[in-house]
C-alpha cells in the first residue's frame, strides 16, 4: 500500500523501519520540528523519525500544526491509501482523518481504554500495573477513543523500568502494525469498540512530580522511581543540595523514619517498608551502581535524604 507515516520519538522508529522493510510505499513522513541543540541552542536536532526517514530516502515534512485549511489538501497530494501514526505529538483534526481513503491507524502503547494520552508507558508502571501492551486502533476525533483492530499483551516484571518496557513494546508494536496493514490490504481487518469502563488518562509527566516522596509506601516509591527511569528520572537531594537521580531500585527490608538510610547498601526507609537503590546518577555525572556511588559519596546509616 501507499502510506503516510506520522511519528516523532524513538518508539516510532521500529514501526517505520518495519513498514518500509515489508515493501509498503511510504509517500512521506510527518514528524515534529527539529529542536534547538548544542550549548547555545543554535544547532537544530531532528527527531529520531526524521533521521530514520533520511536514511530511507523518504521526504519529511515538519508542520507546526495540521489545523490550517490547506493541511488536508497537502496530504491528499501524496495519494496515500492510509496513514500510520505512532507517537506523532500533533492532533489530527477531522479533515486530516477524512483525507485518507482507508483511514488513519494509530499504534498506542497501552491496553486501551486504560492509559489514553501522552505517557502510557510511564503511567502504567507508576500505577504498579502488572500488564501492558500495544494496540492498533482506527483513529477518530476523540483522544485515543477509536475502535481496536489488534492487540498484543505483555507482563510487567516487578522491577521493570519505563525504559525497559518502552524497548520491549516498540518492536512488538512494529510487528503488530505490519500485521494490521496486511489485513487491511486484504480487506479482513475488523474493529471492536473500546470498553466504556476502565478509562484512565496518561497525562504528560510534569517536572513537579519527579521528586521522590519518601513518606509514601515502599511499593509506591519503587513504582514511582521505575516509572520515571531513565527519563525524566525521579530524584532526591543530598544534605549539600546536590540532586541525585535514581535509575533502578528493588524492594528493601527494614523500617525507619521516611528518607532515612538504613544500611551501607543504600536501603532507604519509606512511609511503609523500604526500597534499595541499585543504580543512580549525580547531576552532571555518568550513571553508576550504588556501590560506586558510595565509594565517592560516603553516607552513614541514619543519614536523612531529602
N, C-alpha and C positions, 0 to 999 in steps of 0.2 A: 504493500500500500504506500501511497504518498502521504507523508505525515508532517505536521508541525510539532516540534518539541519545545516545551517550555519548562525551564528549571534553572536553579541557581547554585546550590551548595554541593559539597562532595557527595552527599547522599543521592543526588540525582545522576551523577556521572555513570555508575554501572548500568542504569537503565538506558541512557543514551547510547552507550557503547554496545549494549546487547541488542538494541533495536537495529542499530546500524549493521552490526555483525550478522544479523539474521536476514539481511538483504532488503529491508524496507528502505524506501527512498525518503530521506529527510530533506524536505524542501528548504527549511530554515529553522534556526534555533533562536528562541526568545529567552533572554536572561536579564538579570538586573544590571544596572550601570556599574562600571568599574568604580572601585572605592579608592580614595586617596591613600597612598602608602609612602613609606620612607620616613625619615626623621622629620622632614619639613612638610610632608604630605603633598609633595609636588609630583610624585610618580602616581600613576593610576594602576591599580591592581585588578585585572579582570577576574571574573568569577571562575570557580572550578569548571563549571559547564562551558563557559566561553573558551577556556583553554582546551577543553576536550573537543569542542566543535572546530577549533582552529586545526587541531591535529587531524581531524577527519575531513577538513576542507569544506565545511558546511557554512554557508553565510549566517552571520549572527546579527541579531537586532537587539537593541537595549532601550526600548521606550521607557520614559518615566511613568507613563500611565497608558492604559488601554481604554480610557473613558472618553477620549476625544472622538468626534464624529467620523474621522477618517480611519480609525484603527481597524474596524471590521472590514472595510474595503481593502485596506493594505494586506490583511490576512487572506482575503479571498483571492488576491492576485497570485498567491503561491499555488493555487489549485490543489490543495491538500484534501484528502478524504476525511481525516480526523486529526485531533491534536492530543498529544500525550503530555500531561502536566505532572511534574514531580517537584514539590517544594519550590515553586516559582517565586512566590513572595508578592505578587500583584493580584488584585481582584480581577476576575474575568467577568465583565458585565454581560448581560443577556445578548447584546448584539454580537459579541465575540463567540459566545456559546452557540448561537444560531448560525454562525458563519461556516461551521464545519458540517458537511453533509451527513457524516456518521456520528458526530458528536465529539465532545472533549472528555478524555478519560484521565482520572487522577489516581496516582499511586499514593496512598496515605499510610503512614507508619503507626497504625493503632488498630484495635478491634472496634470499629465504629458500631454504635454511636458513642462509645467511650473514648474520650480524648479527641474530640474535634478541635481543630485550631492549630496554633503555631508550634507548640512544643510538646508533641505527644510522647516522644521517647523519654524526655526528661521527666515529664509529669507522671508517667506510668511507674517509673522507678521511685520517684519521690513519694508516691502514694503506697508503695510496697506491693504493687501488683505482682502476681505470680506468673502472668502470661501476657504476651503481646503478640504482634503480628503485623502483616501488611494486607491491604485491601485495594482492589481496583474498583473504582466506582465511576459511574457516568455523572458528570458534573451538572449541577443546576445552580440557581442563583443563591440558595442558602449556603451557609458556611459548612462545608463537608456534610451536606444533608442528602446527597444523591443516592440512588439505588446501587446496591452492591452487585458486582459481577463475579468476582473471585476473591478468595481469602486464603492466606497461609498463616498458621499459628506457630508460635514457639514459646517455650517456657523461659522465664527469667530466673536465673540462678540467684541464690541468696546474697552473694557478694558482687554480682554483675554490675558494672558501671554503665552509665548512659553511653559512653563512647564504645564500649564493647557491644551493647545492644544495637547501636547505630551500625556498626561494622558487620553485624550478623544480618540485620534486616535489609541493608542496601542491596546485596546480591540476591537475597530471597525475593525482594520486590522486583528486581530486574527480570528474573525468570518468570515471575507471575505476570508481569506486564506483557512479555512477548507471547505467553500462552493466551492471554486475553485477546491480544491483537490477532493471533491466528484464528481464534474462534470468531472474532468479529469479521474477519475476512471470509470465513466460511458461512457466515450468517447464522451461527449457532450460539452466539453469546447471549446469555439470559441474565435477568436482573431481579434482585429481591429488594423490596423497600427496607430501609433501616427500621429497627425497632423504635417505638416511641418511648420506651422506658430505658433507663440507664444512660441518659445523655450526660456527658461531662465535657467541660471545655478546658483545653490545654493552653492557658494563657502564656504569652511570651514571658520568659524569665526576666524578672526585674532585679537590678543590682541590689535593691534594698532587702531582698530575701536570701542573699547568698551568705550572709554572716551566720555562723553556727550558733545555735541556741542550746547550750549545754543543759538547760533546765528541762528540755523535752526528754521523753523516754528514750532509752538507748536505741531501740529499733528505729524510732523516728529520726534520730540523729544520723544513724547509719544510712537510712534510705535517702535522707536529705543530701548527705555527702556524695554518695554514689550516683544519685540522680543529677548532680551538677558536675560530675567528673567526666572528662577533663576540662570542659568549658561550660560556663564561666568559672566554675570552681567555688566550692564552699571554703570558708576561711575563718581563722581566729587570729587574735593578736597576742604577741608575747608581752612581757612586762615593759620592754623598752619601746613598745609601739610598733614593732616590726610585724608585718602581715604575713601569715603563713597559709598557703592554700593546701587543703587536704585532698589527695587524689585517690587514696584507697584505704578502706577500713574493713574490719570484721567485728563481730560482736565480742566484747571482752567480759572479764569477770571482776567483780569487786563492787564496793559501794563507797560513797563519799559525797561531799558537797559537790554540786554540779560544776564541772570545769576543773576539778582537782586531778592532778597527775597522781596515779595510784601506784606506779612502779617504775622500773627503769626501762620499760619496753613501750612507752607511750600509750598506756591504758588510761583512759580519761573517764572519770565518773560523769554520769548523766543524771537526769531527774529520776530515772528508774533504771538501774543497771549501769552498764559501761560499754564503751567501744574501744577498740585498739587500733591505733593508726599504723598502717603498713607503709604507705608512700605519701610523700608530701613535697612541697616546693616553697622555699622562701622567695619573697619578691626579688626579681632580678637574677635568680639562680636557676640552675637546672633541677628537674625532678630528682628526688633521691629517696632511698629507703629510710625507715625510721632509725635504723642503726647508724647509717651515715649521718643523718641529721643530728643525732645525739652526740656524735663524736665532735661535731663542730659547734653545737649549741647544747652544752651540758645542762640538763634540767633535773632537779632533785624531786623525789616523791613529795607531795604536798604542795608543789607549785600550782598556782591557780592560773588557768588560761582564760583570757577574756574573749 
